[in-house]
Amino acid sequence: MRFFSLSFGVILCLLGLDIIITARIANFVSDYTFDVSNIKWPLGILCIIVGGIWIWLGIKRRRVTYYICPKCESSFYASDVPDKLCPNCHEPLENIKGFYRRHPERQK
């Protein structure tokens, strides 16, 4: 998802620059270009701002931590279990990353 946000943001910023410079939007399917010379500045700046927001979201996106119960194998968001105990069986939770590497007997 992070790659999509960054890519989409860069594409929007480049589109905004292209609109400001050329004052047209090209449709490559039908070889028709739309003249946007009357609104090139607001439209170009809007594309750059929205693209910048997408880039910022891609950079600042938090990674979500998941925990898993070694007994019942239920998974939980870290924010849902602040005490790191399974709500079902009250066992201490483990980080889900690398869980099956640490417990190869649990692999299905």
N, CA, C and O atoms as CSV, one atom per row, in Angstrom:
chain,resi,resn,atom,element,x,y,z
A,1,MET,N,N,0.815,-1.192,0.000
A,1,MET,CA,C,0.000,0.000,0.000
A,1,MET,C,C,0.859,1.255,0.000
A,1,MET,O,O,0.501,2.274,-0.591
A,2,ARG,N,N,1.996,1.162,0.674
A,2,ARG,CA,C,2.883,2.311,0.735
A,2,ARG,C,C,3.420,2.659,-0.659
A,2,ARG,O,O,3.510,3.833,-1.019
A,3,PHE,N,N,3.773,1.634,-1.436
A,3,PHE,CA,C,4.287,1.864,-2.785
A,3,PHE,C,C,3.227,2.519,-3.659
A,3,PHE,O,O,3.536,3.408,-4.452
A,4,PHE,N,N,1.964,2.080,-3.517
A,4,PHE,CA,C,0.871,2.670,-4.298
A,4,PHE,C,C,0.710,4.142,-3.956
A,4,PHE,O,O,0.561,4.966,-4.859
A,5,SER,N,N,0.736,4.491,-2.691
A,5,SER,CA,C,0.571,5.886,-2.281
A,5,SER,C,C,1.675,6.763,-2.848
A,5,SER,O,O,1.416,7.846,-3.373
A,6,LEU,N,N,2.902,6.288,-2.739
A,6,LEU,CA,C,4.021,7.079,-3.250
A,6,LEU,C,C,3.953,7.221,-4.771
A,6,LEU,O,O,4.159,8.310,-5.306
A,7,SER,N,N,3.665,6.121,-5.462
A,7,SER,CA,C,3.595,6.160,-6.922
A,7,SER,C,C,2.469,7.065,-7.400
A,7,SER,O,O,2.661,7.878,-8.304
A,8,PHE,N,N,1.302,6.927,-6.798
A,8,PHE,CA,C,0.154,7.740,-7.188
A,8,PHE,C,C,0.434,9.217,-6.925
A,8,PHE,O,O,0.061,10.071,-7.729
A,9,GLY,N,N,1.083,9.519,-5.815
A,9,GLY,CA,C,1.420,10.903,-5.497
A,9,GLY,C,C,2.392,11.504,-6.494
A,9,GLY,O,O,2.225,12.648,-6.918
A,10,VAL,N,N,3.404,10.741,-6.869
A,10,VAL,CA,C,4.384,11.234,-7.845
A,10,VAL,C,C,3.717,11.455,-9.203
A,10,VAL,O,O,3.986,12.451,-9.875
A,11,ILE,N,N,2.849,10.526,-9.603
A,11,ILE,CA,C,2.149,10.672,-10.887
A,11,ILE,C,C,1.265,11.907,-10.881
A,11,ILE,O,O,1.227,12.642,-11.868
A,12,LEU,N,N,0.552,12.150,-9.784
A,12,LEU,CA,C,-0.298,13.344,-9.703
A,12,LEU,C,C,0.530,14.629,-9.742
A,12,LEU,O,O,0.138,15.597,-10.394
A,13,CYS,N,N,1.663,14.647,-9.053
A,13,CYS,CA,C,2.522,15.834,-9.091
A,13,CYS,C,C,3.053,16.083,-10.498
A,13,CYS,O,O,3.080,17.224,-10.959
A,14,LEU,N,N,3.474,15.030,-11.178
A,14,LEU,CA,C,3.957,15.193,-12.556
A,14,LEU,C,C,2.838,15.631,-13.490
A,14,LEU,O,O,3.065,16.435,-14.394
A,15,LEU,N,N,1.635,15.113,-13.280
A,15,LEU,CA,C,0.491,15.540,-14.079
A,15,LEU,C,C,0.201,17.017,-13.847
A,15,LEU,O,O,-0.086,17.750,-14.794
A,16,GLY,N,N,0.273,17.456,-12.604
A,16,GLY,CA,C,0.062,18.875,-12.303
A,16,GLY,C,C,1.090,19.759,-12.980
A,16,GLY,O,O,0.745,20.809,-13.521
A,17,LEU,N,N,2.345,19.350,-12.957
A,17,LEU,CA,C,3.387,20.117,-13.650
A,17,LEU,C,C,3.152,20.136,-15.161
A,17,LEU,O,O,3.337,21.166,-15.811
A,18,ASP,N,N,2.748,19.002,-15.710
A,18,ASP,CA,C,2.471,18.932,-17.147
A,18,ASP,C,C,1.301,19.835,-17.523
A,18,ASP,O,O,1.331,20.489,-18.566
A,19,ILE,N,N,0.282,19.874,-16.687
A,19,ILE,CA,C,-0.869,20.747,-16.967
A,19,ILE,C,C,-0.446,22.205,-16.945
A,19,ILE,O,O,-0.861,22.983,-17.804
A,20,ILE,N,N,0.377,22.588,-15.972
A,20,ILE,CA,C,0.817,23.990,-15.889
A,20,ILE,C,C,1.692,24.350,-17.083
A,20,ILE,O,O,1.558,25.443,-17.632
A,21,ILE,N,N,2.576,23.460,-17.490
A,21,ILE,CA,C,3.515,23.763,-18.581
A,21,ILE,C,C,2.837,23.736,-19.944
A,21,ILE,O,O,3.025,24.658,-20.738
A,22,THR,N,N,2.045,22.688,-20.237
A,22,THR,CA,C,1.506,22.527,-21.588
A,22,THR,C,C,0.076,23.027,-21.753
A,22,THR,O,O,-0.369,23.236,-22.881
A,23,ALA,N,N,-0.652,23.224,-20.659
A,23,ALA,CA,C,-2.044,23.690,-20.670
A,23,ALA,C,C,-2.955,22.745,-21.448
A,23,ALA,O,O,-3.890,23.187,-22.115
A,24,ARG,N,N,-2.682,21.447,-21.362
A,24,ARG,CA,C,-3.553,20.477,-22.031
A,24,ARG,C,C,-3.488,19.148,-21.282
A,24,ARG,O,O,-2.521,18.854,-20.579
A,25,ILE,N,N,-4.534,18.365,-21.451
A,25,ILE,CA,C,-4.587,17.014,-20.920
A,25,ILE,C,C,-4.801,16.099,-22.112
A,25,ILE,O,O,-5.757,16.277,-22.867
A,26,ALA,N,N,-3.927,15.128,-22.287
A,26,ALA,CA,C,-3.997,14.248,-23.444
A,26,ALA,C,C,-4.755,12.977,-23.096
A,26,ALA,O,O,-4.578,12.397,-22.024
A,27,ASN,N,N,-5.603,12.559,-24.030
A,27,ASN,CA,C,-6.288,11.279,-23.934
A,27,ASN,C,C,-5.623,10.361,-24.951
A,27,ASN,O,O,-5.800,10.533,-26.157
A,28,PHE,N,N,-4.865,9.394,-24.471
A,28,PHE,CA,C,-4.077,8.568,-25.367
A,28,PHE,C,C,-4.904,7.494,-26.072
A,28,PHE,O,O,-4.444,6.906,-27.051
A,29,VAL,N,N,-6.098,7.236,-25.594
A,29,VAL,CA,C,-6.936,6.229,-26.226
A,29,VAL,C,C,-7.502,6.746,-27.539
A,29,VAL,O,O,-7.489,6.033,-28.542
A,30,SER,N,N,-8.000,7.984,-27.544
A,30,SER,CA,C,-8.621,8.525,-28.749
A,30,SER,C,C,-7.787,9.617,-29.413
A,30,SER,O,O,-8.273,10.292,-30.320
A,31,ASP,N,N,-6.554,9.800,-28.983
A,31,ASP,CA,C,-5.665,10.837,-29.536
A,31,ASP,C,C,-6.307,12.217,-29.526
A,31,ASP,O,O,-6.132,12.986,-30.471
A,32,TYR,N,N,-7.029,12.531,-28.498
A,32,TYR,CA,C,-7.668,13.827,-28.364
A,32,TYR,C,C,-7.057,14.535,-27.165
A,32,TYR,O,O,-6.815,13.908,-26.134
A,33,THR,N,N,-6.808,15.821,-27.286
A,33,THR,CA,C,-6.278,16.596,-26.170
A,33,THR,C,C,-7.319,17.613,-25.723
A,33,THR,O,O,-7.999,18.229,-26.544
A,34,PHE,N,N,-7.428,17.776,-24.430
A,34,PHE,CA,C,-8.335,18.748,-23.848
A,34,PHE,C,C,-7.556,20.005,-23.523
A,34,PHE,O,O,-6.543,19.947,-22.826
A,35,ASP,N,N,-8.016,21.137,-24.019
A,35,ASP,CA,C,-7.367,22.408,-23.741
A,35,ASP,C,C,-7.857,22.931,-22.397
A,35,ASP,O,O,-9.049,23.185,-22.219
A,36,VAL,N,N,-6.939,23.089,-21.460
A,36,VAL,CA,C,-7.289,23.592,-20.130
A,36,VAL,C,C,-6.537,24.883,-19.829
A,36,VAL,O,O,-6.188,25.150,-18.679
A,37,SER,N,N,-6.290,25.676,-20.855
A,37,SER,CA,C,-5.501,26.885,-20.661
A,37,SER,C,C,-6.193,27.897,-19.744
A,37,SER,O,O,-5.519,28.697,-19.096
A,38,ASN,N,N,-7.514,27.874,-19.682
A,38,ASN,CA,C,-8.222,28.812,-18.807
A,38,ASN,C,C,-8.081,28.449,-17.332
A,38,ASN,O,O,-8.109,29.326,-16.469
A,39,ILE,N,N,-7.932,27.177,-17.046
A,39,ILE,CA,C,-7.867,26.736,-15.649
A,39,ILE,C,C,-6.585,25.979,-15.350
A,39,ILE,O,O,-6.550,25.171,-14.422
A,40,LYS,N,N,-5.531,26.225,-16.117
A,40,LYS,CA,C,-4.320,25.423,-15.939
A,40,LYS,C,C,-3.672,25.638,-14.572
A,40,LYS,O,O,-3.179,24.676,-13.981
A,41,TRP,N,N,-3.657,26.860,-14.052
A,41,TRP,CA,C,-3.017,27.096,-12.758
A,41,TRP,C,C,-3.776,26.460,-11.599
A,41,TRP,O,O,-3.167,25.745,-10.803
A,42,PRO,N,N,-5.088,26.694,-11.473
A,42,PRO,CA,C,-5.780,26.038,-10.348
A,42,PRO,C,C,-5.764,24.512,-10.454
A,42,PRO,O,O,-5.573,23.823,-9.453
A,43,LEU,N,N,-5.963,23.985,-11.663
A,43,LEU,CA,C,-5.989,22.541,-11.845
A,43,LEU,C,C,-4.606,21.928,-11.601
A,43,LEU,O,O,-4.498,20.884,-10.957
A,44,GLY,N,N,-3.574,22.558,-12.101
A,44,GLY,CA,C,-2.212,22.063,-11.898
A,44,GLY,C,C,-1.803,22.108,-10.436
A,44,GLY,O,O,-1.216,21.157,-9.921
A,45,ILE,N,N,-2.116,23.225,-9.762
A,45,ILE,CA,C,-1.766,23.334,-8.346
A,45,ILE,C,C,-2.566,22.338,-7.512
A,45,ILE,O,O,-2.040,21.765,-6.558
A,46,LEU,N,N,-3.834,22.127,-7.867
A,46,LEU,CA,C,-4.646,21.140,-7.159
A,46,LEU,C,C,-4.054,19.735,-7.302
A,46,LEU,O,O,-3.986,18.987,-6.327
A,47,CYS,N,N,-3.629,19.379,-8.507
A,47,CYS,CA,C,-3.009,18.065,-8.715
A,47,CYS,C,C,-1.723,17.924,-7.911
A,47,CYS,O,O,-1.453,16.862,-7.349
A,48,ILE,N,N,-0.932,18.985,-7.854
A,48,ILE,CA,C,0.325,18.943,-7.099
A,48,ILE,C,C,0.049,18.812,-5.602
A,48,ILE,O,O,0.733,18.056,-4.912
A,49,ILE,N,N,-0.942,19.537,-5.097
A,49,ILE,CA,C,-1.275,19.465,-3.668
A,49,ILE,C,C,-1.792,18.071,-3.308
A,49,ILE,O,O,-1.354,17.480,-2.321
A,50,VAL,N,N,-2.719,17.552,-4.105
A,50,VAL,CA,C,-3.257,16.219,-3.825
A,50,VAL,C,C,-2.152,15.168,-3.949
A,50,VAL,O,O,-2.093,14.241,-3.142
A,51,GLY,N,N,-1.288,15.299,-4.938
A,51,GLY,CA,C,-0.160,14.377,-5.070
A,51,GLY,C,C,0.784,14.465,-3.885
A,51,GLY,O,O,1.290,13.447,-3.413
A,52,GLY,N,N,1.024,15.679,-3.403
A,52,GLY,CA,C,1.871,15.845,-2.218
A,52,GLY,C,C,1.262,15.201,-0.985
A,52,GLY,O,O,1.978,14.635,-0.159
A,53,ILE,N,N,-0.064,15.284,-0.856
A,53,ILE,CA,C,-0.740,14.630,0.271
A,53,ILE,C,C,-0.579,13.117,0.174
A,53,ILE,O,O,-0.306,12.457,1.176
A,54,TRP,N,N,-0.747,12.563,-1.030
A,54,TRP,CA,C,-0.572,11.111,-1.207
A,54,TRP,C,C,0.856,10.682,-0.884
A,54,TRP,O,O,1.067,9.638,-0.268
A,55,ILE,N,N,1.832,11.480,-1.296
A,55,ILE,CA,C,3.229,11.164,-0.986
A,55,ILE,C,C,3.445,11.208,0.524
A,55,ILE,O,O,4.081,10.318,1.090
A,56,TRP,N,N,2.919,12.238,1.172
A,56,TRP,CA,C,3.071,12.376,2.615
A,56,TRP,C,C,2.416,11.201,3.344
A,56,TRP,O,O,2.976,10.678,4.308
A,57,LEU,N,N,1.232,10.788,2.887
A,57,LEU,CA,C,0.565,9.646,3.504
A,57,LEU,C,C,1.368,8.361,3.317
A,57,LEU,O,O,1.412,7.518,4.213
A,58,GLY,N,N,2.000,8.213,2.159
A,58,GLY,CA,C,2.812,7.030,1.923
A,58,GLY,C,C,4.049,6.992,2.787
A,58,GLY,O,O,4.497,5.913,3.175
A,59,ILE,N,N,4.610,8.141,3.097
A,59,ILE,CA,C,5.812,8.200,3.926
A,59,ILE,C,C,5.465,8.063,5.404
A,59,ILE,O,O,6.165,7.372,6.144
A,60,LYS,N,N,4.402,8.709,5.834
A,60,LYS,CA,C,4.062,8.770,7.248
A,60,LYS,C,C,3.159,7.649,7.735
A,60,LYS,O,O,2.816,7.616,8.916
A,61,ARG,N,N,2.768,6.741,6.873
A,61,ARG,CA,C,1.849,5.670,7.272
A,61,ARG,C,C,2.476,4.816,8.369
A,61,ARG,O,O,3.611,4.352,8.253
A,62,ARG,N,N,1.707,4.622,9.435
A,62,ARG,CA,C,2.190,3.805,10.543
A,62,ARG,C,C,2.111,2.332,10.190
A,62,ARG,O,O,1.202,1.887,9.489
A,63,ARG,N,N,3.064,1.603,10.681
A,63,ARG,CA,C,2.995,0.158,10.543
A,63,ARG,C,C,2.142,-0.377,11.676
A,63,ARG,O,O,2.294,0.029,12.828
A,64,VAL,N,N,1.262,-1.271,11.348
A,64,VAL,CA,C,0.383,-1.870,12.341
A,64,VAL,C,C,1.044,-3.127,12.876
A,64,VAL,O,O,1.519,-3.965,12.110
A,65,THR,N,N,1.071,-3.254,14.193
A,65,THR,CA,C,1.654,-4.425,14.828
A,65,THR,C,C,0.539,-5.396,15.196
A,65,THR,O,O,-0.500,-5.006,15.730
A,66,TYR,N,N,0.775,-6.648,14.904
A,66,TYR,CA,C,-0.178,-7.705,15.238
A,66,TYR,C,C,0.454,-8.647,16.246
A,66,TYR,O,O,1.657,-8.908,16.215
A,67,TYR,N,N,-0.379,-9.147,17.136
A,67,TYR,CA,C,0.053,-10.160,18.092
A,67,TYR,C,C,-0.775,-11.417,17.885
A,67,TYR,O,O,-1.896,-11.368,17.377
A,68,ILE,N,N,-0.204,-12.542,18.288
A,68,ILE,CA,C,-0.895,-13.822,18.165
A,68,ILE,C,C,-0.778,-14.565,19.495
A,68,ILE,O,O,0.240,-14.492,20.183
A,69,CYS,N,N,-1.821,-15.261,19.825
A,69,CYS,CA,C,-1.818,-16.073,21.039
A,69,CYS,C,C,-1.223,-17.436,20.693
A,69,CYS,O,O,-1.703,-18.091,19.769
A,70,PRO,N,N,-0.192,-17.877,21.409
A,70,PRO,CA,C,0.404,-19.172,21.099
A,70,PRO,C,C,-0.507,-20.356,21.450
A,70,PRO,O,O,-0.302,-21.463,20.951
A,71,LYS,N,N,-1.506,-20.129,22.303
A,71,LYS,CA,C,-2.383,-21.230,22.706
A,71,LYS,C,C,-3.549,-21.408,21.737
A,71,LYS,O,O,-3.752,-22.498,21.203
A,72,CYS,N,N,-4.319,-20.335,21.507
A,72,CYS,CA,C,-5.508,-20.463,20.647
A,72,CYS,C,C,-5.268,-19.959,19.224
A,72,CYS,O,O,-6.141,-20.106,18.369
A,73,GLU,N,N,-4.099,-19.366,18.953
A,73,GLU,CA,C,-3.697,-18.847,17.648
A,73,GLU,C,C,-4.652,-17.780,17.100
A,73,GLU,O,O,-4.818,-17.665,15.886
A,74,SER,N,N,-5.271,-17.011,17.979
A,74,SER,CA,C,-6.066,-15.857,17.564
A,74,SER,C,C,-5.128,-14.672,17.408
A,74,SER,O,O,-4.172,-14.526,18.169
A,75,SER,N,N,-5.400,-13.834,16.428
A,75,SER,CA,C,-4.538,-12.669,16.209
A,75,SER,C,C,-5.291,-11.403,16.596
A,75,SER,O,O,-6.517,-11.334,16.505
A,76,PHE,N,N,-4.514,-10.388,17.039
A,76,PHE,CA,C,-5.082,-9.135,17.530
A,76,PHE,C,C,-4.198,-7.981,17.108
A,76,PHE,O,O,-2.989,-8.135,16.939
A,77,TYR,N,N,-4.824,-6.805,16.935
A,77,TYR,CA,C,-4.071,-5.571,16.756
A,77,TYR,C,C,-3.414,-5.219,18.089
A,77,TYR,O,O,-3.960,-5.511,19.153
A,78,ALA,N,N,-2.250,-4.597,18.024
A,78,ALA,CA,C,-1.564,-4.197,19.245
A,78,ALA,C,C,-2.393,-3.188,20.032
A,78,ALA,O,O,-2.358,-3.186,21.262
A,79,SER,N,N,-3.131,-2.339,19.343
A,79,SER,CA,C,-3.938,-1.330,20.027
A,79,SER,C,C,-5.130,-1.944,20.761
A,79,SER,O,O,-5.673,-1.329,21.678
A,80,ASP,N,N,-5.545,-3.161,20.361
A,80,ASP,CA,C,-6.689,-3.814,21.004
A,80,ASP,C,C,-6.310,-4.548,22.289
A,80,ASP,O,O,-7.174,-4.851,23.112
A,81,VAL,N,N,-5.035,-4.830,22.458
A,81,VAL,CA,C,-4.583,-5.574,23.643
A,81,VAL,C,C,-3.407,-4.846,24.286
A,81,VAL,O,O,-2.259,-5.249,24.096
A,82,PRO,N,N,-3.672,-3.775,25.047
A,82,PRO,CA,C,-2.560,-3.006,25.628
A,82,PRO,C,C,-1.766,-3.781,26.673
A,82,PRO,O,O,-0.593,-3.483,26.897
A,83,ASP,N,N,-2.385,-4.768,27.317
A,83,ASP,CA,C,-1.669,-5.534,28.327
A,83,ASP,C,C,-0.952,-6.753,27.743
A,83,ASP,O,O,-0.280,-7.488,28.468
A,84,LYS,N,N,-1.097,-6.965,26.436
A,84,LYS,CA,C,-0.472,-8.069,25.703
A,84,LYS,C,C,-0.855,-9.433,26.262
A,84,LYS,O,O,-0.042,-10.356,26.300
A,85,LEU,N,N,-2.111,-9.542,26.696
A,85,LEU,CA,C,-2.658,-10.821,27.139
A,85,LEU,C,C,-3.842,-11.166,26.248
A,85,LEU,O,O,-4.627,-10.292,25.882
A,86,CYS,N,N,-3.967,-12.432,25.904
A,86,CYS,CA,C,-5.066,-12.888,25.061
A,86,CYS,C,C,-6.390,-12.699,25.802
A,86,CYS,O,O,-6.534,-13.173,26.928
A,87,PRO,N,N,-7.363,-12.011,25.185
A,87,PRO,CA,C,-8.655,-11.827,25.841
A,87,PRO,C,C,-9.426,-13.135,26.004
A,87,PRO,O,O,-10.301,-13.233,26.865
A,88,ASN,N,N,-9.109,-14.144,25.182
A,88,ASN,CA,C,-9.834,-15.417,25.244
A,88,ASN,C,C,-9.297,-16.337,26.336
A,88,ASN,O,O,-10.058,-16.840,27.162
A,89,CYS,N,N,-7.974,-16.553,26.335
A,89,CYS,CA,C,-7.407,-17.536,27.263
A,89,CYS,C,C,-6.384,-16.933,28.228
A,89,CYS,O,O,-5.786,-17.665,29.017
A,90,HIS,N,N,-6.173,-15.635,28.182
A,90,HIS,CA,C,-5.311,-14.893,29.109
A,90,HIS,C,C,-3.859,-15.361,29.104
A,90,HIS,O,O,-3.170,-15.298,30.123
A,91,GLU,N,N,-3.409,-15.825,27.955
A,91,GLU,CA,C,-2.006,-16.196,27.771
A,91,GLU,C,C,-1.241,-14.973,27.259
A,91,GLU,O,O,-1.836,-14.116,26.606
A,92,PRO,N,N,0.065,-14.871,27.540
A,92,PRO,CA,C,0.852,-13.769,26.974
A,92,PRO,C,C,0.931,-13.896,25.446
A,92,PRO,O,O,1.141,-14.985,24.913
A,93,LEU,N,N,0.762,-12.777,24.763
A,93,LEU,CA,C,0.780,-12.764,23.303
A,93,LEU,C,C,2.199,-12.613,22.786
A,93,LEU,O,O,3.073,-12.088,23.476
A,94,GLU,N,N,2.415,-13.077,21.575
A,94,GLU,CA,C,3.701,-12.922,20.890
A,94,GLU,C,C,3.493,-12.099,19.636
A,94,GLU,O,O,2.387,-12.033,19.098
A,95,ASN,N,N,4.563,-11.470,19.174
A,95,ASN,CA,C,4.509,-10.746,17.910
A,95,ASN,C,C,4.285,-11.755,16.796
A,95,ASN,O,O,4.921,-12.809,16.761
A,96,ILE,N,N,3.375,-11.424,15.885
A,96,ILE,CA,C,3.030,-12.382,14.834
A,96,ILE,C,C,4.160,-12.544,13.816
A,96,ILE,O,O,4.262,-13.570,13.144
A,97,LYS,N,N,5.000,-11.525,13.714
A,97,LYS,CA,C,6.107,-11.604,12.764
A,97,LYS,C,C,7.105,-12.659,13.240
A,97,LYS,O,O,7.697,-12.524,14.311
A,98,GLY,N,N,7.281,-13.682,12.456
A,98,GLY,CA,C,8.211,-14.748,12.770
A,98,GLY,C,C,7.660,-15.793,13.729
A,98,GLY,O,O,8.404,-16.648,14.209
A,99,PHE,N,N,6.354,-15.731,14.014
A,99,PHE,CA,C,5.761,-16.676,14.970
A,99,PHE,C,C,5.914,-18.120,14.501
A,99,PHE,O,O,6.307,-18.988,15.280
A,100,TYR,N,N,5.607,-18.376,13.245
A,100,TYR,CA,C,5.667,-19.748,12.750
A,100,TYR,C,C,7.104,-20.207,12.509
A,100,TYR,O,O,7.357,-21.407,12.408
A,101,ARG,N,N,8.022,-19.294,12.418
A,101,ARG,CA,C,9.424,-19.668,12.353
A,101,ARG,C,C,9.909,-20.088,13.741
A,101,ARG,O,O,10.719,-21.004,13.881
A,102,ARG,N,N,9.394,-19.398,14.766
A,102,ARG,CA,C,9.768,-19.750,16.136
A,102,ARG,C,C,9.039,-21.006,16.615
A,102,ARG,O,O,9.531,-21.716,17.492
A,103,HIS,N,N,7.862,-21.280,16.036
A,103,HIS,CA,C,7.054,-22.441,16.429
A,103,HIS,C,C,6.738,-23.277,15.184
A,103,HIS,O,O,5.601,-23.249,14.712
A,104,PRO,N,N,7.698,-24.010,14.644
A,104,PRO,CA,C,7.444,-24.758,13.415
A,104,PRO,C,C,6.415,-25.880,13.603
A,104,PRO,O,O,5.815,-26.331,12.628
A,105,GLU,N,N,6.211,-26.325,14.817
A,105,GLU,CA,C,5.224,-27.376,15.068
A,105,GLU,C,C,3.794,-26.869,14.875
A,105,GLU,O,O,2.874,-27.676,14.745
A,106,ARG,N,N,3.592,-25.555,14.855
A,106,ARG,CA,C,2.261,-24.966,14.701
A,106,ARG,C,C,1.868,-24.777,13.246
A,106,ARG,O,O,0.705,-24.488,12.961
A,107,GLN,N,N,2.802,-24.932,12.322
A,107,GLN,CA,C,2.477,-24.729,10.906
A,107,GLN,C,C,1.505,-25.769,10.421
A,107,GLN,O,O,1.588,-26.945,10.776
A,108,LYS,N,N,0.580,-25.311,9.600
A,108,LYS,CA,C,-0.461,-26.219,9.102
A,108,LYS,C,C,-0.114,-26.735,7.733
A,108,LYS,O,O,-0.874,-27.512,7.155
